[in-house]
Amino acid sequence: MPDAAPRIATDCVLIDRYRLVRLIAQGGMAQVWEGHDPVLDRPVAVKILHPHLAADDAFLERFRREAVAAAKLAHPNVVATYDTGVDGGLAFIVMELVRGHTLRDELGRGPLTPGRSAYIAAEVADALEYAHQAGIVHRDVKPANILLCDDGRVKVADFGIAKAASVGRDLTQTGALLGTAKYLSPEQVDGQPQDRRSDVYALGVVLYEMLCGRPPFTAETEMAIALAHLRSEPMSPRRVRAGVPRPLEAVVLRAMAKSPVDRFQTAADFCIALRSVDLGDDDAVPMVTRDPTPPSGITPSFAQTERSWLVPVVAIVVVMIVLGAIGVVVARTPTGSSLLHGGGGGAASSSTSGGPAIAIASAKAFDPPPGDGVEHDGDLHNLFDGNPQTTWETQSYASARFGGLKDGVGFVLTLGTPTKLNHLKLTTPSRGWSGQVYVADGPKASLAEWGQPVDSKTGISGGVTFDLKGSTGAVVLVWITELGSSGSVAVGEATLT
């Protein structure tokens, strides 16, 4: 392992594939190199752990697990993870190469305008919400991990890597946490359990620094800064820098509340609050997508309140006029007249030929190894809530074949008792995906235990009905074998007959 460090140099080739081109940056955990992947003929970023970290087998395993988890994140505001490996004592991750600079570089030139600050923070919050829904907490949100692309996009890097570094360490040790004390949440400093609200706090600190040109707490030592997050209240942003809008100040201070229960409970709530603030004539306002819902504790403007009811009313009137015109046209056709006067009985009987609907007691994600067993579990109730507009969705993957990570993913519908089943109808907005349906007497741990599929479909678009052939069972597995063009599949409603 000590001999590994001299190998990190220009033109070094890792696992006979990735050639190092130039050093981009380095920090407490790793060096980041621009590299080249000759197999796909594309530039990449290669993050190489410092050799003393790679010598720790337990850390290496955590590092690999977190890299695999991060590779499942496919979001426009997340730096994509392509590969990970070890070569002669060098542990590395291969990622998307982003052309641009870090938020840390931009802050070196001074504070940002309120509009640009809100835009960047909202984009980061959107990325965090996506990761949180996938069960990943970043734990190291800071300006150095926020990349500002040359084309205007904002991307977040290093999801989950801080978790691998922090296990078994504390703030008195050197390592990843030492350089990020400015952005630690109070619960991190206090050694308490961390969740997605820790990321909300850290992003609040980053937003404070963008607005004020300096972080909320400074001191001579990292430990003193960390303790300030635990014990001290930040100075009001408007006292540090004149011109910070009062509603935006309220958003910042709520995100930085000492107690997690007093913060925005999700990054999505934080994002909505940022996009709802009226920033007046700020030159960066057009970059921020506005949401009509005001953040908690902030009085909405007249334009926000009027738009919240005026736009839907206009839309409803337009729809009613269009539907009325269509109804007149249809009524004048032979087919339309027949339908309106009780004809077309064959069509009506076919829609109910599957028999009465069967109540679904519960739903559970099915993501066996090498999957992590979790797949947007919080949305599974949407599959049988009676509203096709609310959906459960798979996580997004880099390709239709799950980025090469696994063979499929799905969900299990549980019935109250064993029942004879005729059909399973799924409403879905997704296009071009494939799936199979299995029926069994009880849940199974692996796909092989489910036996043979009862029915299979390919090229599904807009909805599908599976023929269950009168099978009797108490559980039904929907197994998605290929994703659509969007890299994910959403299902609005599952109906069994």
C-alpha positions in Angstrom: 0.0 0.0 0.0 2.7 2.6 0.7 4.1 2.0 -2.8 0.7 3.0 -4.3 1.1 6.8 -4.0 3.9 7.2 -6.6 1.8 5.4 -9.1 -0.8 8.2 -9.2 0.6 10.2 -12.1 -0.3 11.4 -15.6 -0.8 8.5 -18.1 -1.3 6.0 -15.2 -3.9 3.4 -16.3 -6.3 1.9 -13.8 -7.6 -1.7 -14.3 -6.3 -1.6 -17.9 -9.0 0.9 -18.8 -9.0 4.4 -17.3 -6.0 6.6 -18.2 -5.3 9.6 -16.0 -4.9 12.8 -17.9 -4.4 15.6 -15.4 -5.0 16.4 -11.7 -8.1 18.5 -11.2 -8.3 18.8 -7.4 -7.4 17.1 -4.1 -8.7 17.1 -0.6 -8.6 15.3 2.7 -9.9 12.0 1.3 -8.9 11.8 -2.3 -7.5 13.3 -5.5 -9.7 14.0 -8.5 -8.3 13.4 -11.9 -9.6 14.0 -15.4 -9.3 10.7 -17.2 -10.2 9.0 -20.4 -12.2 5.8 -20.9 -11.1 4.3 -24.3 -13.9 1.7 -24.2 -16.7 4.3 -24.5 -14.3 7.0 -25.9 -15.3 9.6 -23.4 -13.7 11.9 -20.7 -14.4 10.9 -17.1 -13.5 12.1 -13.6 -11.6 9.6 -11.5 -11.6 10.1 -7.7 -8.7 8.2 -6.2 -8.7 7.6 -2.4 -5.5 8.4 -0.6 -3.6 5.1 -0.1 -3.8 5.2 3.7 -7.6 5.1 3.5 -7.5 2.3 0.9 -5.4 0.2 3.3 -8.4 -0.1 5.6 -10.5 -3.1 4.4 -13.6 -2.1 6.4 -13.5 1.4 4.9 -13.0 0.0 1.4 -16.1 -2.1 1.7 -18.1 0.9 3.0 -16.7 3.0 0.1 -17.7 0.3 -2.4 -21.3 0.0 -1.0 -21.8 3.8 -1.1 -20.4 4.1 -4.6 -22.8 1.3 -5.8 -25.7 3.1 -4.1 -24.7 6.5 -5.7 -24.6 4.8 -9.1 -28.4 4.2 -8.9 -29.0 8.0 -8.8 -29.9 9.3 -12.3 -30.9 12.9 -11.9 -30.0 16.0 -13.9 -28.6 17.7 -10.8 -26.6 14.7 -9.6 -23.1 13.9 -10.9 -23.4 10.4 -12.4 -21.3 7.6 -11.0 -20.1 5.1 -13.7 -17.7 2.6 -12.0 -15.7 1.8 -9.0 -12.7 -0.5 -8.4 -9.3 -1.2 -6.8 -6.1 -1.5 -8.7 -2.8 -2.3 -6.9 -3.8 -0.5 -3.7 -5.5 2.4 -5.4 -9.3 2.5 -4.7 -11.2 4.8 -7.1 -14.6 5.9 -8.4 -15.2 6.8 -12.0 -17.7 9.7 -12.5 -19.2 12.0 -15.0 -16.7 14.8 -15.9 -18.4 18.2 -15.4 -17.1 21.2 -17.3 -17.3 24.2 -15.0 -16.3 25.2 -11.5 -17.3 24.6 -7.9 -19.5 26.9 -5.9 -16.4 27.2 -3.6 -14.6 28.8 -6.5 -17.4 31.2 -7.2 -17.7 32.2 -3.5 -14.1 33.1 -3.6 -15.1 36.1 -5.7 -17.7 37.4 -3.2 -21.4 36.9 -2.3 -24.0 36.1 -4.9 -27.2 37.9 -5.7 -30.3 36.7 -3.8 -31.8 35.4 -7.1 -28.8 33.4 -8.0 -28.4 32.1 -4.5 -32.0 30.9 -4.4 -31.7 29.3 -7.8 -28.6 27.3 -6.9 -30.0 26.3 -3.5 -33.3 25.2 -5.1 -31.5 23.0 -7.7 -29.4 21.4 -4.9 -32.5 20.8 -2.8 -34.1 19.1 -5.8 -31.1 16.7 -6.1 -31.2 16.0 -2.3 -34.9 15.2 -2.4 -34.3 12.7 -5.2 -31.5 11.1 -3.2 -33.5 11.0 0.0 -36.3 9.3 -1.8 -33.8 6.6 -2.8 -32.7 6.2 0.8 -29.4 8.1 0.5 -28.4 11.0 2.8 -25.5 13.1 1.5 -23.9 14.1 4.9 -21.4 16.4 3.3 -23.3 19.2 1.5 -20.8 22.1 1.1 -19.7 24.5 -1.7 -16.9 22.2 -2.8 -19.4 19.4 -3.6 -21.7 21.7 -5.6 -20.6 22.1 -9.3 -21.7 25.0 -11.5 -21.6 23.8 -15.1 -20.6 26.0 -18.0 -24.0 25.5 -19.5 -25.8 26.9 -16.4 -26.7 23.6 -14.7 -26.1 22.8 -11.1 -24.8 19.4 -10.0 -24.2 17.8 -6.6 -21.2 15.4 -6.2 -20.1 12.8 -3.7 -23.4 11.3 -2.5 -22.9 8.9 0.4 -19.1 9.1 0.5 -19.0 11.0 3.8 -20.9 8.1 5.4 -18.1 5.7 4.4 -15.5 8.0 5.9 -17.3 8.9 9.1 -18.1 5.5 10.5 -16.0 4.9 13.6 -14.5 8.4 13.5 -15.1 11.6 15.5 -14.4 15.3 15.0 -11.0 15.1 16.8 -9.6 12.8 14.0 -8.2 13.9 10.7 -10.2 13.0 7.7 -13.2 14.1 5.7 -15.2 15.7 8.5 -12.4 18.0 9.7 -12.6 20.2 6.6 -16.4 20.5 6.6 -17.0 21.8 10.2 -18.5 25.0 8.7 -21.5 23.0 7.4 -22.1 20.3 10.1 -25.6 20.1 11.6 -25.9 20.3 15.4 -26.9 16.6 15.6 -23.7 15.6 13.7 -21.6 17.6 16.1 -23.4 16.1 19.1 -23.0 12.5 17.8 -26.8 12.1 17.4 -28.5 10.1 14.6 -28.6 11.9 11.2 -31.3 11.9 8.6 -32.3 14.0 5.6 -32.9 17.0 7.8 -29.1 17.1 8.4 -28.7 17.8 4.7 -31.4 20.5 4.9 -29.3 22.2 7.6 -26.1 22.0 5.6 -27.8 23.5 2.5 -29.2 26.3 4.7 -25.6 27.1 5.8 -24.4 27.1 2.2 -27.3 29.4 1.2 -26.4 31.7 4.2 -22.8 31.9 2.8 -24.0 32.6 -0.7 -26.1 35.5 0.5 -23.7 37.0 3.1 -20.3 36.2 1.5 -19.2 34.3 4.7 -20.4 31.3 6.7 -22.6 31.9 9.8 -19.8 30.8 12.2 -16.1 31.4 12.1 -13.4 30.6 14.6 -9.7 29.8 14.9 -10.2 26.0 15.1 -12.5 23.5 13.3 -13.7 22.2 16.7 -14.8 25.7 17.8 -16.7 26.2 14.6 -18.4 22.8 15.1 -19.4 23.7 18.6 -20.9 27.0 17.5 -23.3 25.1 15.3 -24.4 23.3 18.4 -24.6 26.2 20.8 -24.8 29.5 19.0 -27.4 31.3 16.9 -26.3 32.8 13.6 -26.4 36.5 13.0 -29.4 37.6 10.9 -28.3 37.6 7.2 -29.9 41.1 6.8 -27.5 42.4 9.5 -24.5 40.9 7.7 -25.4 42.1 4.2 -28.0 44.8 3.4 -30.4 43.9 0.6 -31.2 40.3 1.5 -35.0 39.9 1.0 -36.7 39.4 4.4 -38.7 36.3 3.1 -35.5 34.7 1.9 -33.9 35.4 5.2 -36.8 33.6 6.9 -36.2 30.5 4.6 -32.5 30.5 5.5 -33.1 30.7 9.3 -35.8 28.0 9.2 -33.4 25.6 7.3 -30.8 26.3 10.0 -33.0 25.7 13.0 -31.0 23.9 15.8 -33.7 21.2 16.3 -34.5 19.0 13.3 -38.2 19.2 14.0 -38.1 23.0 13.5 -36.5 22.8 10.0 -38.1 22.0 6.7 -38.9 18.3 7.1 -37.9 17.5 3.5 -35.6 19.0 0.9 -38.7 19.2 -1.3 -40.3 21.6 1.2 -37.1 23.6 1.2 -37.1 23.8 -2.6 -40.8 24.9 -2.7 -40.0 27.7 -0.2 -37.0 28.9 -2.2 -39.0 29.0 -5.5 -41.9 30.8 -3.8 -40.0 33.8 -2.6 -40.7 37.1 -4.4 -37.2 38.3 -5.3 -38.4 41.5 -7.1 -36.1 42.7 -9.9 -33.2 40.5 -9.1 -31.4 39.7 -12.4 -31.3 36.0 -11.6 -35.0 35.6 -10.9 -35.9 34.2 -14.4 -33.6 31.3 -13.7 -35.8 30.3 -10.7 -38.9 28.2 -11.5 -41.6 29.6 -9.3 -44.1 27.5 -7.3 -47.4 29.2 -6.3 -47.4 27.6 -2.8 -45.7 30.0 -0.3 -43.4 28.5 2.3 -44.6 28.1 5.9 -44.5 31.4 7.8 -44.2 33.6 4.8 -47.1 35.7 3.6 -47.9 35.2 -0.1 -48.0 38.1 -2.5 -51.2 39.2 -4.2 -50.0 37.7 -7.5 -49.3 34.3 -5.8 -52.7 34.1 -4.2 -54.7 35.2 -7.2 -52.8 32.9 -9.5 -53.5 29.9 -7.2 -57.3 30.1 -8.1 -57.5 32.1 -11.3 -55.4 29.8 -13.5 -57.3 26.6 -12.6 -60.7 28.4 -13.1 -59.7 29.5 -16.6 -58.4 26.1 -17.4 -61.7 24.4 -16.2 -63.8 26.8 -18.4 -61.7 26.1 -21.5 -62.0 22.3 -20.9 -65.7 22.5 -20.4 -66.1 24.4 -23.7 -64.0 21.9 -25.6 -65.8 18.9 -24.0 -69.2 20.4 -24.9 -68.2 20.9 -28.5 -66.9 17.3 -28.7 -70.1 16.0 -27.1 -72.3 17.7 -29.8 -70.2 16.3 -32.6 -70.2 12.8 -31.1 -73.9 12.8 -30.5 -74.6 13.5 -34.2 -72.7 10.3 -35.2 -74.4 6.9 -35.4 -71.9 5.4 -33.0 -72.1 8.3 -30.6 -75.9 8.2 -30.6 -75.9 4.5 -29.9 -73.6 5.0 -26.9 -75.6 7.9 -25.5 -78.8 5.9 -25.7 -77.6 2.7 -24.1 -76.1 0.9 -27.1 -72.6 -0.6 -27.3 -73.4 -3.1 -24.6 -70.6 -5.4 -25.8 -67.9 -2.7 -24.9 -69.4 -2.3 -21.5 -69.5 -6.0 -20.7 -65.8 -6.5 -21.8 -64.7 -3.8 -19.3 -66.2 -5.8 -16.5 -65.6 -9.3 -17.8 -62.7 -9.8 -15.3 -65.2 -10.1 -12.5 -65.5 -7.9 -9.3 -62.5 -5.9 -8.1 -60.5 -7.5 -5.3 -59.3 -5.4 -2.3 -55.5 -5.0 -1.9 -54.4 -5.0 1.7 -50.9 -3.7 1.2 -48.0 -3.3 -1.2 -44.2 -3.8 -0.6 -41.2 -3.2 -2.8 -39.4 -6.3 -4.2 -35.7 -5.6 -4.8 -33.8 -8.8 -3.9 -29.9 -8.9 -3.9 -28.0 -7.4 -5.5 -30.7 -4.7 -4.9 -30.9 -3.0 -1.6 -34.5 -4.0 -0.8 -35.8 -0.4 -1.0 -37.7 1.2 -4.0 -39.6 4.4 -3.1 -41.4 2.5 -0.3 -43.2 5.6 0.9 -45.2 5.9 -2.3 -46.4 2.2 -2.5 -49.8 3.1 -1.1 -50.4 5.1 -4.3 -50.8 1.8 -6.1 -54.3 1.2 -4.6 -55.5 4.6 -3.3 -58.1 4.8 -6.1 -56.4 7.8 -7.7 -54.5 7.0 -11.0 -52.8 10.4 -10.8 -50.8 9.5 -7.7 -48.0 7.1 -8.6 -45.3 4.8 -7.3 -42.1 4.9 -9.4 -39.0 2.9 -9.6 -35.7 4.6 -9.0 -34.1 6.0 -12.1 -31.2 4.0 -13.7 -28.6 4.8 -16.3 -30.1 2.4 -18.9 -33.2 0.4 -19.6 -31.4 -2.7 -18.2 -31.0 -1.1 -14.7 -27.5 0.2 -15.5 -26.2 -3.3 -15.5 -26.6 -3.4 -11.7 -29.4 -6.1 -11.5 -32.0 -8.0 -13.5 -35.1 -6.2 -12.4 -37.2 -4.6 -9.7 -40.9 -4.7 -8.7 -43.6 -4.7 -6.1 -45.7 -7.3 -4.3 -49.5 -6.8 -3.8 -50.9 -8.6 -0.7 -54.5 -9.7 -0.5 -56.5 -10.5 2.6 -57.0 -14.2 1.7 -56.1 -16.6 -1.1 -58.3 -15.6 -4.1 -58.9 -16.8 -7.6 -57.5 -14.1 -9.9 -58.5 -13.3 -13.5 -56.8 -10.1 -14.4 -54.4 -7.4 -13.2 -54.8 -4.0 -14.7 -52.0 -1.3 -14.3 -52.4 2.3 -15.3 -49.1 3.9 -16.1 -47.8 7.0 -17.9 -44.5 5.2 -18.7 -43.7 4.0 -22.2 -41.7 1.1 -23.7 -41.2 -1.0 -20.6 -41.5 -4.7 -20.0 -42.8 -6.8 -17.1 -43.9 -10.1 -15.7 -46.6 -11.1 -13.1 -46.3 -14.0 -10.6 -48.9 -15.4 -8.2 -48.1 -17.2 -5.0 -49.5 -18.2 -1.7 -47.2 -16.0 0.3 -44.2 -13.6 -0.1 -40.9 -15.0 -1.4 -37.3 -13.9 -0.7 -35.9 -14.4 -4.1 -37.3 -14.3 -7.7 -36.5 -18.0 -8.2 -38.9 -19.0 -5.3 -41.8 -17.4 -7.2 -41.7 -20.1 -9.9 -42.8 -19.3 -13.5 -44.5 -16.0 -14.4 -48.3 -16.2 -15.1 -48.1 -13.6 -17.8 -45.5 -11.4 -19.5 -45.7 -8.2 -21.6 -43.2 -6.1 -23.6 -43.4 -2.6 -25.0 -46.0 -1.5 -22.5 -47.2 2.1 -23.0 -50.0 3.9 -21.2 -51.5 0.9 -19.4 -51.6 -2.9 -19.5 -53.8 -5.8 -18.5 -52.1 -9.0 -17.4 -54.1 -12.3 -17.8 -53.7 -14.2 -14.5 -55.5 -17.3 -15.9 -57.6 -18.0 -12.9 -54.6 -18.5 -10.6 -55.3 -18.7 -6.9 -53.0 -16.9 -4.5 -52.7 -14.4 -1.7 -49.8 -12.3 -3.2 -49.1 -11.0 -6.7 -45.6 -9.9 -7.8 -45.2 -7.3 -10.6 -41.6 -7.8 -11.8 -40.2 -5.1 -14.1 -37.6 -6.6 -16.4 -36.9 -3.6 -18.7 -37.3 0.2 -18.1 -38.8 2.6 -20.5 -36.9 5.4 -22.3 -36.9 7.6 -19.3 -34.9 5.1 -17.2 -37.7 4.5 -14.8 -41.3 3.1 -14.6 -44.3 4.8 -12.8 -47.5 3.0 -12.0 -50.6 4.9 -11.0 -53.1 2.3 -10.0 -53.2 -1.5 -9.7 -56.6 -3.2 -10.0 -57.1 -7.0 -9.5 -60.3 -8.8 -10.6 
